[in-house]
Amino acid sequence: MNMLRSSSSATPLPKLVPPTSTRTEVLKRKMELLSRISSNDGRYPMMITTLVVGILISDLTKTANAIGTCYGTLGNNLSSPQRVVSQYNQYNIKGMRIYGPVPSLSEALQGSAIEVMVGVPNEDLPGIASNQGTADSWVQNNIRNYPGVKWKYISTGKEIRPNLDNGAARYAPFVLPAMQNLQNSVNKFGLGIKVSIALETGICINTYPPSQGQFDPSISNYILPIVKFLVSNGSPLFLNAYPYLAYIHTPNMDIRYALFTSPNVVVPDGQYGYQNLFDAIVDSVYWALEKTGAGGVQIVVTETGWPTDGDKATSIANAQTYNNNLIQHVKNGTPKRPGKATETFIFDMYNENLKSPEREKHWGLFMSTGTQKYPVNFN
């Protein structure tokens, strides 16, 4: 995490990343223009009106679908699947990440407009990797049996890295063959679903400043074939990115850099200037991809968030600041990939009271019973 060194007294660059408020104003002006043109009173030729309205609607749609939330289920007092889907719709949350198939939830999602990322549990990978028929059955049972669900992504395992001591390293040999077999199944059944894997930021080293980012050479035999798979299949890289965790483990970091509230550039990096840690993390991985010839691979941030209790810097105020700023910020990409929304899933939709340590129980935007902790604007 050496990318995370920062100083709130860094000299500002002349070329700043536009603040969220400016980006929000741009979106507001686009909506006002759309309203004026849509009520065409004859001042604009119809062809021009139709063209401009189409462009603006396309742009607004791209930004509106940038945010989803993760729906973890390690709790014993969670709402029913029907109420979960209802709350997603009520708050205009367009995407849902689930960590494994949940038949009752899949039934509740039938007919909804929510786009779904479904995870393959790590323990399922050996069987899927070793047998195409097992992969076909997994896709049939968990995807095709629910044709009314808008399946978008399959995440082949979670945070598996050969040199990460989190209990998942033993599954590393099965990741790529499982991805290949699942992709074969998706192709066989004619499904427009992208297959990838959710990785954490430890896959990269030398990430301060972000332009120095590269994949860890000690795991190149693991990560580079996965990247090649993503390129071949037009799939994104799934990345779990946590400025909160970086902040609490980095001495002397200004919390404003982690909360999107820094008034100036904190980390200058050539032609780019970083006012927030989220962009620095994501761009360091973009640089790593580019250095392997995979500059066209998009990143989907599959987890990010801020807990409200249980550890250093946890509070309702900080979580509310982080998540609300995040929602607006990702609509416009990063310094290295500007102009296109960074699709992002906030962790977590609900508190999960069966997790440990204590901090892990408190990432939810909502209490486990469905009560909202603090106001969040998903629009």
PyMOL commands that set and color helices and strands:
alter all, ss='L'
color gray80, all
select helices_A, chain A and resi 2-4+20-38+46-64+81-90+103-109+122-130+132-144+169-188+201-203+210-212+217-233+243-248+255-258+277-291+316-332+358-361
alter helices_A, ss='H'
color red, helices_A
select strands_A, chain A and resi 67-70+95-98+115-120+150-158+194-200+204-205+214-215+237-240+267-269+272-274+299-304+344-346
alter strands_A, ss='S'
color yellow, strands_A
deselect
rebuild
show_as cartoon
